[in-house]
C-alpha cells in the first residue's frame, strides 16, 4: 500500500502545473563533506497569462471578463537533513517560496511554506514501520491537491493550509504471507470563505491489506479501506431542493444548512496484484467497490419545507422536498505502473477512480484521474522531464444551487521541463539552468468555471 500512496501522492503534489520538476533535486556526490545536509536556492523569472485561474468570456450583462497576466520572479530556498543506516532512514526538508507578480494589485506577492518529514525503520526482515508527514501553506493547486491523487483544479488566494500524515506497519508473519496496516490523515484549512465552506475538513483513512507472495515477483492481496471526511467550514448557506426550488422553513425564512451536510463515510473493499521485477518495474493494482454514505442528510431530509409556487411569486406552499442522495456505490480503482528503465531514467503511469470532495459545493464528486510522467538524462549535463494529468469529475446534486445534478469538470495539465548543469560533476555545489512550461485547462458545464493557463519559468538553481 505504501508504494501506491507515495507514488500517487507525488503526482497530486507535482504534476498539475509543475513549475520545474528539478526544484527539489538534491546533488548526489561523493565529494560532499556533509552528506547528511542538503540545500538549494532557486532564483527564476516567469510569465503567467492567468494568475488567478479565471474564466474568460462575456457576462450576460455584456461585460467582458479578461484574466490578468503578469511577469514576475520567484526565490525558493530549501534545506534538508537526512540520517541513514542499514535499518533506519530519517529525513526532514523545509522549502520557502516567495513569488512576486509585477502586474498584480495588492498584495503583489505570495509566500508559501512546505515541510516534508519521513521516518522508516526495519525492525527485522519481517517487520517494518514507515512514518511520514507533509505540511504546506500555499496558493497554487499543485500543493493543495488531494494526498491520494484528486487534483485541486484552481488557484486559491490566501494562506491555505493542508497537511498529510501517514503511518504504515508491514509484517510478514508466515513464509509467503503477511499484512500491511496503516492510517492516513489529511487536513485542509482554506482562507477563502467560499472554498472554506465546501473544502475545510479532516479525513481519516485507515486500511489493512492481507497478502500472499506467489514468488519473488508476484503478490496477491485483499484489502479494506475506510474513509471518513469531517467538514468544519463556518457559516451557513441557503438550501435548495427538488427541481432547484429554494426551500423555506415554517417561519417563512430561507432554510439553511451547515458544511456538516457534506460529511461522508466510505468503505472500500478490493482485490490487488503487485508485480515487482529486477529490471526496475513495479506495478500495483487495486480493483474493488466503494460504498459511501452521507452522514447528516437525514437530519435535513426528514424536515418539512415550503417553496414558492410559482417561483418568484412570493407565495409559499408546503411540500418542498430535499433532493439529495443519502448514499452512493461506485467502482474503486487504483493502479500505478513505475519503470526505472535506465540508471537515470524513470517513467510512471497511473489511474485512480473513487468518490472525493467537490470544489464547488456538490455533495460528492466521482473522480477519475489519469497521470503520467517521464524523467530522462538526455545528455550527461542535460536532464528533461514531462508530466501530465487528466481528471474527469462527475458531480451529484448541490444543496445550495438550483442544479440539475448532471454537472462535470474535465481538467488537463501538462508540464515539460529541462535542467542543464553548469558546474562540473566533481563540484559539491551544483549549479543548474532550469526551464519549464506548464499548461492547465479546465472545461466544465458549470457556468464561469472554464479557464486556460500558461506559465513559463526560466531560472538558476544551486544545490548542495
VOROPA-129021 format. One record per residue (C-alpha): x, z, y. Coordinates in steps of 0.1 Angstrom, whole numbers, padded with zeros to 4 digits, always signed. Layout:
N
XZY
...
This chain:
464
+0000+0000+0000
+0028+0008+0024
+0042-0027+0024
+0009-0042+0033
+0003-0017+0061
+0037-0021+0075
+0035-0059+0075
+0001-0063+0088
+0007-0036+0115
+0037-0055+0127
+0016-0086+0131
-0010-0067+0151
+0016-0054+0175
+0038-0085+0177
+0020-0118+0170
-0006-0120+0198
+0010-0132+0229
+0045-0122+0219
+0069-0125+0249
+0101-0125+0229
+0104-0116+0193
+0140-0106+0198
+0134-0079+0224
+0137-0052+0198
+0166-0067+0178
+0194-0044+0170
+0230-0055+0166
+0244-0050+0131
+0282-0049+0134
+0309-0031+0116
+0327-0027+0149
+0301-0002+0163
+0318+0031+0169
+0284+0049+0170
+0265+0033+0141
+0236+0058+0144
+0229+0047+0180
+0212+0015+0192
+0204+0005+0227
+0193-0026+0245
+0185-0038+0280
+0164-0069+0288
+0160-0085+0323
+0138-0115+0324
+0117-0136+0347
+0083-0151+0337
+0054-0172+0348
+0018-0162+0337
-0010-0185+0345
-0038-0160+0338
-0026-0125+0345
-0059-0108+0337
-0070-0129+0307
-0101-0140+0328
-0128-0166+0323
-0126-0198+0344
-0157-0217+0355
-0187-0218+0378
-0212-0189+0380
-0250-0196+0382
-0247-0188+0419
-0223-0217+0423
-0193-0196+0429
-0161-0209+0413
-0140-0184+0393
-0104-0193+0390
-0080-0169+0372
-0050-0156+0391
-0015-0168+0382
+0018-0152+0391
+0056-0153+0388
+0073-0120+0381
+0101-0102+0364
+0105-0076+0336
+0130-0049+0330
+0129-0035+0294
+0155-0008+0284
+0153+0009+0250
+0173+0034+0230
+0172+0044+0193
+0187+0068+0168
+0190+0064+0131
+0201+0085+0102
+0205+0071+0067
+0220+0082+0034
+0212+0075-0003
+0179+0092-0002
+0168+0096+0034
+0161+0073+0063
+0151+0088+0097
+0147+0068+0129
+0132+0070+0164
+0131+0045+0191
+0118+0045+0227
+0112+0014+0249
+0102+0014+0285
+0087-0017+0302
+0085-0024+0339
+0067-0056+0349
+0063-0068+0385
+0038-0095+0395
+0048-0113+0427
+0013-0127+0434
-0009-0098+0423
-0027-0075+0447
-0021-0038+0445
-0009-0025+0422
+0018-0052+0418
+0035-0036+0388
+0027-0024+0352
+0046+0002+0333
+0045+0006+0295
+0060+0030+0270
+0065+0026+0233
+0078+0052+0208
+0083+0044+0171
+0094+0070+0146
+0098+0069+0108
+0110+0092+0080
+0114+0081+0044
+0127+0103+0016
+0133+0095-0021
+0130+0129-0039
+0137+0112-0073
+0135+0078-0090
+0097+0085-0094
+0087+0103-0061
+0090+0091-0026
+0075+0102+0008
+0070+0080+0039
+0060+0091+0074
+0056+0070+0105
+0042+0072+0140
+0038+0046+0168
+0027+0056+0203
+0021+0033+0232
+0009+0033+0268
+0002-0003+0276
-0020-0031+0291
-0012-0062+0270
-0032-0069+0239
-0002-0072+0215
+0004-0034+0220
-0032-0024+0218
-0043-0042+0187
-0056-0025+0156
-0030-0010+0133
-0043-0029+0103
-0044-0063+0119
-0075-0068+0141
-0065-0083+0174
-0074-0068+0207
-0081-0101+0224
-0079-0095+0262
-0057-0076+0286
-0069-0041+0297
-0058-0028+0331
-0047+0008+0334
-0027+0032+0314
-0043+0028+0280
-0031+0049+0251
-0030+0041+0214
-0013+0060+0186
-0009+0052+0149
+0003+0077+0124
+0007+0075+0086
+0018+0094+0056
+0023+0080+0021
+0032+0096-0012
+0042+0075-0041
+0045+0089-0076
+0053+0072-0109
+0041+0097-0135
+0044+0079-0168
+0068+0050-0175
+0049+0020-0160
+0020+0039-0144
+0018+0057-0111
-0002+0062-0080
+0001+0060-0042
-0020+0083-0020
-0019+0081+0018
-0036+0088+0051
-0036+0068+0083
-0048+0080+0117
-0055+0057+0147
-0064+0067+0182
-0074+0047+0213
-0080+0060+0249
-0087+0033+0274
-0087+0039+0312
-0112+0012+0320
-0148+0026+0317
-0162-0004+0300
-0136-0005+0273
-0136+0033+0270
-0173+0035+0261
-0171+0009+0233
-0135+0014+0221
-0123+0050+0227
-0122+0065+0192
-0102+0081+0164
-0101+0065+0130
-0093+0084+0098
-0083+0062+0068
-0073+0079+0035
-0067+0058+0004
-0055+0060-0032
-0041+0033-0055
-0036+0037-0092
-0011+0011-0106
+0003-0003-0138
+0036-0023-0139
+0033-0050-0165
+0071-0056-0160
+0096-0055-0132
+0078-0084-0114
+0041-0079-0119
+0020-0049-0108
-0018-0045-0111
-0037-0017-0094
-0071-0004-0085
-0078+0014-0053
-0103+0031-0030
-0101+0034+0008
-0123+0053+0032
-0125+0048+0070
-0143+0070+0095
-0145+0059+0131
-0154+0087+0155
-0162+0074+0190
-0159+0096+0220
-0165+0074+0251
-0181+0093+0280
-0214+0084+0298
-0245+0066+0286
-0259+0030+0286
-0294+0017+0286
-0309+0009+0252
-0323-0025+0242
-0345-0031+0212
-0361-0058+0191
-0361-0093+0208
-0339-0080+0236
-0366-0057+0251
-0355-0029+0273
-0366+0004+0259
-0382+0033+0278
-0388+0069+0268
-0421+0087+0271
-0413+0098+0306
-0411+0062+0317
-0373+0064+0323
-0350+0039+0306
-0339+0050+0271
-0301+0056+0269
-0275+0061+0242
-0240+0075+0239
-0209+0060+0223
-0216+0081+0192
-0241+0054+0182
-0210+0033+0172
-0198+0060+0147
-0193+0044+0113
-0182+0054+0078
-0168+0027+0054
-0160+0028+0017
-0138+0001+0002
-0131-0004-0035
-0107-0031-0046
-0085-0046-0073
-0050-0056-0064
-0020-0075-0076
+0016-0074-0064
+0044-0099-0072
+0080-0090-0065
+0108-0114-0072
+0146-0111-0067
+0146-0142-0046
+0130-0122-0017
+0094-0129-0025
+0068-0101-0021
+0031-0109-0024
+0004-0083-0024
-0033-0090-0026
-0064-0067-0025
-0099-0081-0032
-0130-0059-0031
-0161-0048-0014
-0166-0027+0018
-0198-0007+0024
-0203+0006+0060
-0230+0030+0073
-0236+0037+0110
-0239+0074+0110
-0262+0080+0140
-0285+0050+0141
-0313+0071+0126
-0311+0095+0155
-0323+0067+0177
-0344+0045+0154
-0367+0074+0145
-0378+0079+0181
-0408+0063+0197
-0401+0039+0226
-0421+0020+0252
-0414-0015+0265
-0426-0038+0294
-0454-0062+0285
-0448-0088+0297
-0412-0084+0306
-0407-0078+0343
-0444-0067+0349
-0436-0031+0352
-0464-0022+0328
-0451-0001+0299
-0468-0002+0265
-0459+0018+0233
-0444+0002+0203
-0409-0005+0213
-0386-0009+0183
-0348-0004+0179
-0334-0034+0161
-0301-0020+0147
-0289-0021+0111
-0281+0012+0095
-0256-0002+0070
-0237-0033+0061
-0219-0047+0030
-0191-0073+0032
-0161-0085+0013
-0128-0066+0017
-0097-0089+0016
-0061-0081+0023
-0033-0104+0013
+0003-0106+0026
+0030-0130+0014
+0065-0124+0026
+0095-0146+0017
+0131-0139+0026
+0141-0175+0019
+0176-0171+0034
+0200-0143+0044
+0190-0150+0080
+0155-0164+0075
+0121-0149+0067
+0085-0162+0065
+0052-0143+0064
+0016-0154+0058
-0014-0131+0056
-0051-0128+0058
-0074-0098+0062
-0112-0095+0062
-0132-0063+0070
-0156-0045+0093
-0140-0034+0126
-0147-0024+0162
-0164-0046+0187
-0146-0051+0220
-0178-0060+0239
-0204-0035+0226
-0219-0048+0194
-0225-0023+0166
-0198-0039+0144
-0175-0069+0141
-0170-0086+0108
-0135-0099+0113
-0113-0124+0095
-0077-0125+0107
-0050-0151+0095
-0014-0146+0107
+0019-0163+0101
+0055-0160+0113
+0089-0176+0106
+0123-0165+0118
+0153-0187+0112
+0190-0188+0121
+0193-0223+0134
+0230-0221+0141
+0254-0191+0140
+0247-0183+0176
+0211-0196+0179
+0180-0179+0163
+0145-0192+0165
+0111-0179+0156
+0075-0188+0158
+0044-0166+0152
+0007-0172+0153
-0026-0156+0146
-0062-0169+0143
-0091-0145+0143
-0128-0151+0138
-0152-0122+0147
-0189-0123+0139
-0209-0095+0157
-0241-0077+0149
-0267-0065+0173
-0257-0049+0206
-0277-0018+0216
-0270-0024+0253
-0276-0061+0256
-0305-0085+0251
-0286-0104+0225
-0297-0124+0195
-0271-0109+0172
-0257-0143+0165
-0226-0138+0186
-0190-0146+0177
-0154-0150+0190
-0126-0173+0179
-0092-0161+0191
-0059-0181+0187
-0024-0172+0197
+0010-0188+0191
+0044-0178+0204
+0077-0197+0197
+0110-0180+0208
+0147-0188+0210
+0176-0165+0213
+0212-0176+0219
+0242-0152+0215
+0268-0155+0243
+0294-0129+0232
+0314-0131+0200
+0303-0115+0167
+0332-0090+0167
+0320-0075+0200
+0299-0043+0195
+0278-0053+0226
+0259-0084+0220
+0247-0105+0249
+0218-0130+0245
+0198-0155+0264
+0161-0153+0254
+0135-0180+0260
+0099-0176+0248
+0065-0191+0253
+0031-0178+0243
-0004-0194+0244
-0036-0174+0240
-0071-0189+0237
-0104-0171+0233
-0136-0192+0226
-0168-0173+0225
-0206-0178+0227
-0208-0146+0248
-0211-0155+0285
-0180-0154+0307
-0157-0143+0279
-0137-0175+0272
-0102-0178+0285
-0068-0196+0282
-0035-0180+0290
+0001-0195+0291
+0032-0174+0295
+0068-0185+0298
+0097-0160+0298
+0135-0165+0303
+0160-0137+0305
+0192-0119+0294
+0195-0092+0269
+0223-0069+0259
+0223-0048+0227
+0244-0022+0211
